[in-house]
Amino acid sequence: MFGKVPGLEIPPEMRAFAEKSVEQAKTAFDNYMDQATKAMGAVESQSDAATSGVRDVGRQAIGFAEENVAAAFAFAEKLVRARDPQEIMQLQTEFAKETMQKLSEQSKAMGEQVQAAAREATKPKA
């Protein structure tokens, strides 16, 4: 589709800057998720057992968000190392395909988790 185009190579300085930016964004996100997980744990310790299904759904959602952001950062890291437009297009196609498959799997798992939480919440208390 695309061949090497003279003059379209990314200068090493720009590639280094892009790599550093991706790494800084990843570190910031990791710190944010760490704080969010700690905050969720503190709130959960104050809730009763009746909300355990809701907590499980929330934890699963956070886990999926972490997976998706990690995949996006991995994709960004590959992009900044791409050598030419053809490689960029190939990476984009692979990322889109993998993302759609992962979202389908996550939606199914989340639906099952929500159903389990609903069953647990409506179960008669003994």
C-alpha positions in Angstrom: 0.0 0.0 0.0 2.6 2.6 1.1 6.2 2.3 0.3 9.1 4.2 1.8 8.7 7.8 1.0 12.0 9.8 1.0 12.0 12.5 3.6 9.2 10.9 5.7 11.4 9.3 8.2 10.9 10.3 11.8 13.9 12.2 13.2 15.6 10.4 16.1 15.0 13.4 18.4 11.3 13.4 17.7 11.0 9.6 18.2 12.8 9.9 21.5 10.5 12.7 22.6 7.4 10.7 21.6 8.7 7.6 23.5 9.4 9.7 26.6 5.9 11.3 26.3 4.2 7.9 26.1 6.2 6.6 29.1 5.3 9.7 31.2 1.7 9.3 30.3 1.8 5.6 31.2 3.4 6.4 34.6 0.8 9.0 35.3 -2.0 6.6 34.5 -0.4 3.9 36.6 -0.3 6.3 39.6 -3.9 7.3 39.0 -5.1 3.7 38.9 -3.1 2.9 42.0 -4.8 5.7 43.9 -8.2 4.8 42.5 -7.8 1.2 43.6 -6.7 2.3 47.1 -9.8 4.6 47.3 -12.1 1.8 46.2 -10.6 -0.5 48.8 -11.2 2.1 51.5 -14.9 2.5 50.5 -15.4 -1.2 50.2 -14.1 -1.8 53.7 -16.9 0.4 54.9 -19.7 -1.3 53.0 -21.7 -4.4 54.0 -21.8 -7.8 52.4 -25.1 -6.9 50.5 -23.1 -4.8 48.1 -20.5 -7.5 47.3 -21.9 -8.1 43.8 -21.7 -4.4 43.0 -18.1 -4.3 44.3 -17.2 -7.2 42.1 -18.7 -5.5 39.0 -16.8 -2.3 39.9 -13.5 -4.2 40.3 -14.1 -6.0 37.0 -14.7 -2.7 35.3 -11.5 -1.2 36.7 -9.6 -4.3 35.6 -11.0 -4.0 32.1 -10.1 -0.3 32.0 -6.6 -1.1 33.1 -6.2 -3.8 30.4 -7.6 -1.4 27.7 -5.3 1.5 28.7 -2.3 -0.9 28.9 -3.1 -2.1 25.4 -3.4 1.5 24.1 -0.1 2.4 25.6 1.5 -0.7 24.1 0.1 0.4 20.7 1.4 3.9 21.2 4.8 2.6 22.0 4.8 0.5 18.8 3.6 3.5 16.8 6.5 5.7 17.9 8.9 3.0 16.7 7.2 2.5 13.3 9.6 2.9 10.4 7.1 3.9 7.7 3.5 4.5 6.8 3.0 0.9 5.8 4.0 -0.3 9.3 1.7 2.3 10.9 -1.2 1.0 8.9 -0.4 -2.6 9.8 -0.2 -1.7 13.5 -3.5 0.2 13.4 -5.3 -2.7 11.7 -4.0 -5.2 14.2 -4.8 -2.9 17.1 -8.4 -2.3 15.9 -9.0 -6.0 15.4 -7.6 -6.9 18.8 -9.5 -4.1 20.5 -12.8 -5.2 19.0 -12.3 -8.8 20.0 -11.3 -7.8 23.6 -14.3 -5.5 23.9 -16.6 -8.3 22.8 -15.1 -10.6 25.4 -15.2 -7.9 28.1 -18.9 -7.1 27.4 -19.8 -10.7 27.7 -17.9 -11.1 31.0 -19.4 -7.9 32.3 -22.9 -9.0 31.4 -22.4 -12.3 33.2 -21.0 -10.5 36.3 -24.0 -8.1 36.4 -26.4 -11.0 36.1 -24.6 -12.8 39.0 -24.8 -9.6 41.1 -28.5 -9.2 40.4 -29.2 -12.8 41.3 -27.2 -12.4 44.6 -29.0 -9.1 45.4 -32.5 -10.6 44.9 -31.7 -13.9 46.7 -33.9 -14.3 49.8 -31.9 -13.7 53.0 -31.9 -16.7 55.4 
